[in-house]
Amino acid sequence: MVIENQYLGVYMKENIKEAYEYAKKEQYEKALGICNQYINDQLDEREGYKQRSLVLARMNNYEDAIRDLNRLIESGSEEPDDFFTRGCYSLEIGNQGDAIDDFTMVIKIEDKYSLSYYTESAYFYRAVANLMAKFYRNTIEDCEKVRDGFRVYVLGQIRTKEGIIEEARGSIE
């Protein structure tokens, strides 16, 4: 499919959002090609890097996915999503310290701009990273900022606020 980008006045072979759809179908070469086109042709580098990081993560290539997010963040991004996503990828590869730092940035950015979309999840994921890093008191403190009954699928399993607190308390005693 060829579409015209009315803002840039250029023709593109595929819409950038289709890249992730190809990745879900495990058509990774096609997905990466679309992202690379956006980056190389400077059509929308930010979206190209963002989508390519998602495709790379689908391929379990978290190191390269993080590299693409690093480019966005190093360019001055204060998008909470960039830090949240990078934190999740860091958690996937066992870099708890980096994950903690990224989830902390999400909380700071959202507080700075009076946002709250990611805040509760950032506290929860930071609690998971703290638990993995054996910072049990920090784990409990973060969970106290999350509503009762909060649950999310993380690292291959459903985790709950109550379960995380119980595990942290059991490790302290």
N, C-alpha and C positions, 0 to 999 in steps of 0.2 A: 504494500500500500504506500502511495506517495501522498503526503499531505503538505499543504503550504502553511508555513508559519507566518501569520499575518503581521506579527510584531517584528520579526527579523527579515522578512521578505526573501526567505530562502526556502528551498524544497528539501525535505528530509525523507529518507526511505521509510522510516518507522517513527512512531511516537515513542518518546522516552519511557512512558508508563508501560508500554508493551514489553519492555526488557524484563521486568519482573515476572510478567505472565509467561514469557518463554522460559525463564528460570524455573518456575513452578512445574513446567512440563519437562524439565531437565534438558532443555535445548540451550545449553549454556553458551555455546559458541555464538549463536545468534543473539542471545541476550547481551553478552559482552561486546559484540560488534556494534550494537546500537549505542551502548554507553560510550564506547571508545569513539564512535562517530561524533557524539555530542561534545566530548572532551576535545578531540583533535580539531574539529571544525569550529570550536568555540561557540557553538550554538547556545549552550547553556551548561557551562562547565560545572557549576555547582550541582545542578540536577544530575548531570552525567556521573560525577563522582559519587553522589548519594545513591543513585540507582545501582551503580557498579558495586558499591560496598554491599548492598542488599543481595545482589546476585552472587558475589563472592562468598558471602555468609551462607547462602543456600548450598554452596559447593563445599561447605565446611572449611573454607580458606579464610579463617578469621584474621590471620596476620595481615593479609593483603587488604581485607575489608577495613581493618583498623588503619592501615596506611592511607587509604582513600579518605577516611573520616579525619585523619590527622591533617590532611591537606586543607580540608574545609575549616577545621578549627584553627589551624595556623594562619589562615587568611583573615582571621578576626571574627569568625562566627560566634555569635552568642545565642545560637539556636539550641534550646534545651534538648531537642531531639537528637542533635549530633552527639552531644555528650552522653545522653541516655543510651543511645544505640552503641556507642563505643564502649560504654561501661558494661553493657550486656555481652558484647563480644569478648571483652577482657575477662569477664567472669567465666565465659565458656572455655577459655584456654588456661584458666587457673591463675590469672594475674589479679589477685584480690586487691592489692594496693592500688593499681591503676583503676580498677572498677570503683573502689571507694572514692578515689579522687574525682572520677567522672560523675558519680551520683551526687557527690557533695557540690560539684559545679552546677548541676541541674537545680538543686535546691537553692543555691545562691542566686542563680540567674532568675529563676521564677520568683524569688522573693524580691529581687531588685526591680522587676517589671510588673509586680503584683499579678503574677500568673499562678495557676495551680494545676495545670493539666497533668504534669508528670510528678508533682511533688510527692504525693502519697506513694506512688510506685517507686520513686527514687529512694525514699526512706526504707521501703521494704527490701528492695534489691541491695541497698547498702547494708541492711541488716544481714542478708544472706552472705554478702561478701565479708562482713565482719565476723560472722559465725565461722566461715571457712578459714579466716585468718586467725581464729581463736581469740578475737577481741570480744569476749562474751558480754561484758558490761555495755559496750557500745551497741552490741546487737540488741540488747534489751531496751536501751534508750531509744534506738531507732524504731523498734516495734511499738513502743508506747505512743509514737506519733502516727500510727496507722490504726484505722478503725477495726473494731472487733469483727472477726469473721473474714477478714481480708485473706484472699487466697489467689495464687497465681502459679502457672506452670513455669518452672524455672529449672534449668539443668536436668531436664528429663523427668521431672516429677512435679506433682502438685505440692506446693508448700503453703502452709497457713501461718498467720501471725502467731496463733497459739502454739503451734508445733515448733516454730522457731524459738519462741520464748522458753518453752519447756526444755528444748535441747540445750539452749545457752545456760539456763539455770542448773540443769543437770551436770553440765561441764564445770560450773563454778564450784559446786559442792564437793 
